[in-house]
């Protein structure tokens, strides 16, 4: 029973070359028939890359391709079998049709397919057949740079003013689509370095941040920021917190200025100086007050002027109010008014013999005070009037009490007359003798 099997194996081995030859002949015949009978064929080619070049007409308008929503397309081509049979996606290029576009903006454009090696075919379909592109003009603009030092701190008595920070260079160039450049509201040079400063310093920025008008960071790879070594100058200030005070003017020498108790709307002010060895006052004087201007309900507002110091508290005004809990006032009539320091060549006379005054002081003193406790004087030391009748200030004091003062000013009319000089006649001896003998 094994002999027939061996015989079949032997016969098949003899016929193998014939079988292979028959297959090859069949393939050749099929190829010949295909070429002669079926010369045209269709072929699907996927992932044909899109060229990001614009037409000459668009480029001549100054436009550039900013973005395209499609990177590759799938195509179906038809042509002679011998022409397109070997075509693959790297033999084709998809081009954007932008011939009639001359303005910036978002455009919907068609796509065309071309052969890289000149083979001819008919494009049956393209998918997608259109692309959305953004076209714009590329410009370079100059933007001012603002510094930022988020990780810099200062020694206890040192500080800085944000407005005093500066960048060198102060401007940079940014290149990109005009639409993107229009969105830039501010350009920040940031130094992320950590440092504690006690004197002026220069840091190099390590980052440029762009912000729009809503203070949102602009993240766009289409913008090219000029690579500059931007240095941030940090002027360090010396500062001190001091209390506030007022000074009293035109008070009698024996008046106790410390008796006056004022409330000030701010407790203190922070002063600063660029001079590291600056001497700060113990208190900062917000204003000067004439004693005669202080009524029992006195209150006034002063504008802060720190002069040579920098106002770090941004304190623009303060209100000063007299604490009057234990104070009272009284109206008195003074009739005893003296004149001091008159000019020696003149006689002076006060026309009005009385004045009304308002005295203010502690309640227990004001209750019993009388006109006899006050001294009214017209001091003519600096009198320079050209008229023989003039008005002049009356100085009123209370020598018996160093915490009582007069509110307001009083004036009196003064008449001035030139003094008469006595004339003396000198006689000769002979004349005198004759006079006696007569």
C-alpha positions as CSV (number, residue, x, y, z in Angstrom):
1,X,0.0,0.0,0.0
2,X,3.0,2.3,0.4
3,X,4.2,1.9,-3.3
4,X,1.4,4.1,-4.8
5,X,2.3,7.0,-2.4
6,X,5.9,6.9,-3.3
7,X,5.0,6.9,-6.9
8,X,2.8,10.0,-6.5
9,X,5.5,11.8,-4.7
10,X,8.0,10.9,-7.4
11,X,5.6,12.1,-10.2
12,X,4.9,15.4,-8.4
13,X,8.6,16.2,-8.1
14,X,9.1,15.7,-11.7
15,X,6.3,18.0,-12.6
16,X,7.2,21.0,-10.2
17,X,9.2,23.0,-12.8
18,X,6.3,22.7,-15.1
19,X,3.9,24.0,-12.5
20,X,6.1,27.0,-11.7
21,X,6.5,27.8,-15.4
22,X,2.7,27.7,-15.8
23,X,2.1,30.1,-13.0
24,X,4.7,32.6,-14.4
25,X,3.2,32.3,-17.8
26,X,-0.3,33.0,-16.3
27,X,1.0,36.1,-14.5
28,X,2.7,37.4,-17.7
29,X,-0.5,36.7,-19.7
30,X,-2.6,38.5,-17.0
31,X,-0.3,41.5,-17.1
32,X,-0.3,41.7,-20.9
33,X,-4.1,41.4,-20.9
34,X,-4.4,44.1,-18.2
35,X,-2.2,46.5,-20.1
36,X,-3.8,45.9,-23.4
37,X,-7.4,45.5,-22.3
38,X,-7.4,47.7,-19.1
39,X,-5.0,50.7,-19.6
40,X,-6.8,53.1,-17.2
41,X,-7.0,52.6,-13.5
42,X,-7.9,54.6,-10.3
43,X,-5.8,54.7,-7.2
44,X,-6.4,56.0,-3.7
45,X,-3.5,57.8,-2.0
46,X,-3.7,58.9,1.6
47,X,-1.8,61.5,3.7
48,X,-0.6,63.8,0.9
49,X,1.1,66.7,2.7
50,X,-0.2,70.2,2.1
51,X,2.4,72.8,1.0
52,X,2.3,75.9,3.2
53,X,3.4,78.2,0.4
54,X,1.2,81.0,-0.9
55,X,0.8,82.1,-4.5
56,X,3.0,84.8,-5.9
57,X,0.0,87.2,-6.0
58,X,-0.7,86.7,-2.3
59,X,2.9,87.1,-1.3
60,X,3.2,90.3,-3.4
61,X,0.5,91.8,-1.3
62,X,2.7,91.3,1.8
63,X,0.7,88.4,3.2
64,X,2.1,85.4,5.0
65,X,0.4,82.1,5.9
66,X,-0.1,82.2,9.7
67,X,-2.0,78.9,10.1
68,X,-3.9,76.2,8.2
69,X,-6.4,73.8,9.8
70,X,-5.5,71.0,7.4
71,X,-2.0,69.4,7.1
72,X,-2.7,66.3,4.9
73,X,-5.4,65.2,2.4
74,X,-6.5,61.9,0.9
75,X,-6.9,61.8,-2.9
76,X,-8.2,59.5,-5.6
77,X,-6.5,59.8,-9.0
78,X,-7.2,58.1,-12.3
79,X,-4.7,57.6,-15.2
80,X,-2.7,55.2,-17.3
81,X,-1.7,52.2,-15.3
82,X,1.9,52.6,-16.2
83,X,1.8,56.3,-15.2
84,X,0.2,56.1,-11.8
85,X,0.8,52.6,-10.8
86,X,3.9,53.5,-8.8
87,X,2.7,56.9,-7.4
88,X,2.7,57.2,-3.6
89,X,1.9,60.1,-1.3
90,X,5.5,61.4,-1.4
91,X,5.2,61.8,-5.2
92,X,2.3,64.3,-4.8
93,X,1.9,67.7,-3.3
94,X,-1.3,69.4,-2.2
95,X,-1.3,73.2,-2.8
96,X,-3.6,75.9,-1.4
97,X,-5.3,78.0,-4.1
98,X,-4.7,81.6,-2.9
99,X,-4.3,83.4,-6.3
100,X,-7.2,85.8,-5.7
101,X,-6.5,86.6,-2.1
102,X,-4.9,90.0,-1.3
103,X,-6.2,90.9,2.1
104,X,-5.5,89.6,5.6
105,X,-7.9,87.4,7.6
106,X,-9.4,84.0,7.8
107,X,-10.1,82.5,4.4
108,X,-11.6,79.3,3.1
109,X,-9.5,78.1,0.1
110,X,-9.6,75.1,-2.2
111,X,-6.9,72.6,-2.6
112,X,-5.3,71.3,-5.7
113,X,-3.0,68.3,-6.3
114,X,0.1,68.3,-8.4
115,X,2.7,65.6,-9.3
116,X,6.3,66.1,-8.2
117,X,7.8,64.1,-11.0
118,X,5.6,65.2,-14.0
119,X,3.4,62.1,-14.3
120,X,-0.1,62.8,-15.6
121,X,-3.3,61.8,-14.0
122,X,-6.8,63.0,-13.3
123,X,-7.8,64.0,-9.8
124,X,-11.1,62.3,-9.1
125,X,-11.5,63.5,-5.5
126,X,-9.7,65.3,-2.6
127,X,-10.7,65.0,1.0
128,X,-10.9,67.5,2.5
129,X,-11.3,69.6,-0.6
130,X,-11.0,72.9,1.3
131,X,-8.9,74.4,4.1
132,X,-9.4,77.3,6.5
133,X,-6.3,79.5,6.5
134,X,-5.3,82.6,8.4
135,X,-3.4,85.2,6.4
136,X,-1.7,88.3,7.8
137,X,1.1,90.7,7.3
138,X,4.3,90.2,9.2
139,X,5.5,93.3,10.9
140,X,8.1,94.4,13.5
141,X,7.1,96.8,16.2
142,X,8.8,98.4,19.1
143,X,7.3,98.0,22.6
144,X,8.3,99.6,25.9
145,X,9.4,97.1,28.6
146,X,8.2,97.2,32.2
147,X,10.3,95.4,34.9
148,X,9.0,92.8,37.4
149,X,11.0,91.4,40.3
150,X,8.6,89.0,42.1
151,X,11.2,87.2,44.2
152,X,13.2,90.2,45.4
153,X,12.8,91.2,49.1
154,X,14.5,94.0,51.0
155,X,16.3,94.5,54.3
156,X,14.0,95.8,57.2
157,X,14.8,99.5,56.7
158,X,15.0,99.3,52.9
159,X,12.3,99.4,50.2
160,X,11.8,100.5,46.6
161,X,9.2,102.2,44.5
162,X,7.8,100.2,41.6
163,X,7.7,103.4,39.5
164,X,11.5,103.8,40.0
165,X,12.4,100.5,38.4
166,X,13.7,100.7,34.9
167,X,14.9,98.5,32.1
168,X,17.9,98.8,29.9
169,X,17.2,98.8,27.0
170,X,13.8,100.4,27.7
171,X,12.2,99.0,24.5
172,X,12.4,95.8,22.5
173,X,11.3,94.7,19.0
174,X,8.6,92.0,18.5
175,X,8.0,90.5,15.0
176,X,4.8,88.7,14.1
177,X,1.3,89.0,12.4
178,X,-0.1,92.4,12.8
179,X,-3.3,91.0,14.3
180,X,-1.3,89.4,17.1
181,X,0.8,92.5,17.6
182,X,-2.4,94.5,18.0
183,X,-3.3,92.4,21.0
184,X,-0.1,93.3,23.0
185,X,-1.0,95.7,25.8
186,X,2.2,95.5,27.8
187,X,5.5,93.8,27.7
188,X,7.1,92.7,31.0
189,X,10.7,91.8,31.6
190,X,10.8,89.4,34.5
191,X,13.7,88.5,36.7
192,X,12.9,85.4,38.8
193,X,16.1,85.6,40.8
194,X,15.7,85.5,44.6
195,X,17.6,88.2,46.4
196,X,17.4,90.3,49.6
197,X,18.7,93.8,48.9
198,X,20.0,96.5,51.2
199,X,21.4,98.8,48.4
200,X,20.7,99.6,44.8
201,X,21.2,96.6,42.4
202,X,21.0,95.5,38.8
203,X,19.4,92.2,37.8
204,X,19.2,90.5,34.4
205,X,15.8,89.5,33.2
206,X,15.3,85.9,32.3
207,X,11.8,86.0,30.9
208,X,9.6,88.2,28.6
209,X,5.9,88.1,29.2
210,X,3.3,89.6,26.9
211,X,-0.1,90.6,28.2
212,X,-3.3,91.7,26.5
213,X,-5.6,94.5,27.6
214,X,-7.4,92.0,30.0
215,X,-4.1,91.3,31.7
216,X,-4.1,87.8,30.3
217,X,-0.8,86.3,29.1
218,X,-0.5,86.1,25.3
219,X,0.7,82.6,24.4
220,X,1.4,82.5,20.7
221,X,4.3,80.9,18.9
222,X,3.7,83.2,15.9
223,X,5.5,86.1,17.7
224,X,9.2,86.5,17.7
225,X,10.6,88.5,20.6
226,X,14.0,90.2,20.0
227,X,16.6,88.5,22.2
228,X,18.1,91.3,24.3
229,X,19.9,91.1,27.6
230,X,17.5,93.3,29.5
231,X,18.9,94.6,32.7
232,X,16.6,95.7,35.5
233,X,17.8,98.7,37.6
234,X,16.5,98.6,41.2
235,X,17.1,101.9,43.2
236,X,16.9,100.8,46.9
237,X,15.5,103.4,49.3
238,X,16.2,103.8,53.1
239,X,12.9,104.3,55.0
240,X,11.6,105.1,58.5
241,X,8.2,105.3,60.0
242,X,7.7,108.5,62.1
243,X,4.8,110.0,64.0
244,X,2.9,113.2,62.9
245,X,2.9,116.5,64.6
246,X,2.0,120.2,64.2
247,X,3.8,123.3,65.4
248,X,2.3,126.4,67.1
249,X,3.1,129.9,65.9
250,X,2.8,133.3,67.5
251,X,2.3,132.0,71.0
252,X,3.5,134.0,74.0
253,X,6.9,133.0,75.3
254,X,5.5,131.5,78.5
255,X,2.6,129.6,76.8
256,X,2.6,125.8,77.3
257,X,2.3,124.5,73.7
258,X,2.3,120.9,75.0
259,X,-1.0,121.7,76.7
260,X,-2.8,121.7,73.3
261,X,-4.0,118.2,72.6
262,X,-4.6,117.5,68.9
263,X,-6.0,114.4,67.2
264,X,-4.4,113.7,63.8
265,X,-6.3,111.5,61.3
266,X,-3.2,109.4,60.6
267,X,-0.9,108.1,63.3
268,X,2.3,108.1,61.3
269,X,3.9,108.3,57.9
270,X,6.6,106.2,56.1
271,X,9.4,108.4,54.8
272,X,12.1,107.2,52.4
273,X,15.2,108.6,50.9
274,X,17.6,107.6,48.1
275,X,20.4,108.7,50.5
276,X,21.3,105.7,52.6
277,X,22.7,107.9,55.4
278,X,19.7,110.3,55.4
279,X,18.7,111.6,58.8
280,X,15.0,111.2,59.5
281,X,13.0,113.5,61.9
282,X,11.6,112.1,65.1
283,X,8.2,113.3,64.0
284,X,7.0,114.7,60.7
285,X,5.4,118.2,60.9
286,X,2.2,118.2,58.8
287,X,1.6,121.9,59.3
288,X,1.9,125.1,61.3
289,X,-1.0,126.6,63.3
290,X,-1.1,130.2,64.6
291,X,-2.3,130.1,68.2
292,X,-4.9,132.9,67.5
293,X,-6.5,130.6,64.8
294,X,-7.4,127.9,67.3
295,X,-11.0,128.0,68.3
296,X,-12.5,125.6,70.8
297,X,-13.9,123.5,67.9
298,X,-10.8,123.8,65.7
299,X,-10.3,121.4,62.9
300,X,-8.4,121.8,59.6
301,X,-7.0,119.6,56.8
302,X,-3.3,119.9,55.8
303,X,-1.9,118.7,52.5
304,X,1.2,116.5,53.0
305,X,4.4,117.8,51.6
306,X,7.4,115.6,52.4
307,X,9.8,117.9,50.6
308,X,13.2,116.1,50.3
309,X,11.7,112.8,51.5
310,X,9.7,110.3,49.6
311,X,6.1,109.6,50.8
312,X,5.9,105.9,51.0
313,X,2.5,105.9,52.7
314,X,0.8,107.7,49.8
315,X,-0.7,109.9,52.5
316,X,-2.0,113.0,50.7
317,X,-3.9,114.9,53.4
318,X,-4.5,114.7,57.2
319,X,-7.1,116.3,59.4
320,X,-6.0,117.9,62.7
321,X,-8.7,118.4,65.4
322,X,-8.4,120.0,68.8
323,X,-9.4,117.8,71.7
324,X,-11.7,120.1,73.7
325,X,-13.2,117.8,76.3
326,X,-11.9,119.9,79.2
327,X,-11.9,123.3,77.5
328,X,-14.3,126.2,77.6
329,X,-14.3,129.8,76.2
330,X,-15.6,133.2,77.4
331,X,-16.1,136.7,75.9
332,X,-14.4,139.5,77.7
333,X,-14.1,143.3,77.1
334,X,-10.7,144.8,77.5
335,X,-10.4,148.6,78.2
336,X,-6.9,148.8,79.4
337,X,-4.8,148.8,76.2
338,X,-1.2,149.9,76.4
339,X,1.3,151.1,73.7
340,X,4.9,149.8,73.6
341,X,7.9,150.7,71.6
342,X,6.6,154.0,70.1
343,X,8.7,156.0,67.7
344,X,10.4,158.7,69.8
345,X,9.4,161.6,67.5
346,X,5.7,161.0,67.7
347,X,2.8,160.9,70.2
348,X,0.3,158.1,69.8
349,X,-3.3,157.8,70.9
350,X,-5.6,154.8,70.7
351,X,-9.0,156.0,69.5
352,X,-11.1,153.0,70.5
353,X,-10.7,152.4,74.2
354,X,-12.0,148.9,74.3
355,X,-11.9,145.6,72.4
356,X,-13.9,142.3,72.6
357,X,-11.9,139.1,72.9
358,X,-12.5,135.4,73.2
359,X,-10.4,133.5,75.7
360,X,-10.1,129.7,75.7
361,X,-8.6,127.4,78.3
362,X,-9.4,124.8,80.9
363,X,-12.9,125.0,82.2
364,X,-11.9,125.6,85.8
365,X,-9.9,128.6,84.8
366,X,-12.2,130.1,82.2
367,X,-15.0,130.0,84.8
368,X,-13.3,132.6,87.0
369,X,-11.1,134.5,84.5
370,X,-11.7,138.2,84.2
371,X,-10.4,141.1,82.0
372,X,-7.9,141.9,84.7
373,X,-6.1,138.6,84.0
374,X,-5.3,139.7,80.4
375,X,-2.7,142.1,79.0
376,X,-3.5,144.0,75.8
377,X,-0.7,145.8,74.1
378,X,-0.1,147.6,70.8
379,X,3.6,147.0,70.0
380,X,4.7,149.7,67.5
381,X,8.3,148.4,67.2
382,X,7.9,147.7,63.4
383,X,5.3,150.4,62.7
384,X,6.0,152.0,59.2
385,X,2.6,153.5,58.3
386,X,2.7,156.6,56.0
387,X,-0.5,157.9,57.5
388,X,-1.0,159.6,60.8
389,X,-4.1,157.5,61.4
390,X,-3.8,153.7,61.0
391,X,-5.1,150.4,62.3
392,X,-2.8,148.1,64.2
393,X,-2.9,144.7,65.8
394,X,-3.4,144.3,69.5
395,X,-1.5,141.5,71.2
396,X,-3.4,139.9,74.1
397,X,-1.8,137.6,76.6
398,X,-2.7,136.0,79.9
399,X,0.5,136.1,82.0
400,X,-1.3,134.5,85.0
401,X,-2.0,131.2,83.2
402,X,0.2,129.4,80.6
403,X,-2.6,127.4,79.1
404,X,-5.1,130.2,78.2
405,X,-5.1,131.9,74.9
406,X,-7.1,134.4,72.9
407,X,-8.9,133.2,69.7
408,X,-8.9,135.6,66.8
409,X,-7.2,139.0,66.3
410,X,-8.1,142.5,67.4
411,X,-7.2,145.8,65.9
412,X,-7.5,149.4,67.1
413,X,-7.2,152.7,65.4
414,X,-4.1,154.7,66.3
415,X,-3.6,158.4,65.8
416,X,0.0,159.7,65.4
417,X,1.1,163.3,65.9
418,X,4.6,164.7,65.6
419,X,6.1,166.0,68.9
420,X,6.6,169.9,69.2
421,X,10.2,171.0,69.7
422,X,10.7,173.9,72.3
423,X,12.6,176.9,70.8
424,X,15.3,178.6,73.1
425,X,16.5,182.3,72.3
426,X,20.2,183.1,73.2
427,X,21.1,186.8,74.0
428,X,24.4,188.5,73.9
429,X,25.8,190.0,77.2
430,X,25.4,193.6,76.0
431,X,21.8,193.0,75.0
432,X,21.1,191.3,78.3
433,X,22.7,194.3,80.2
434,X,20.6,196.8,78.4
435,X,17.5,194.8,79.1
436,X,18.3,194.8,82.8
437,X,19.0,198.5,83.0
438,X,15.8,199.3,81.3
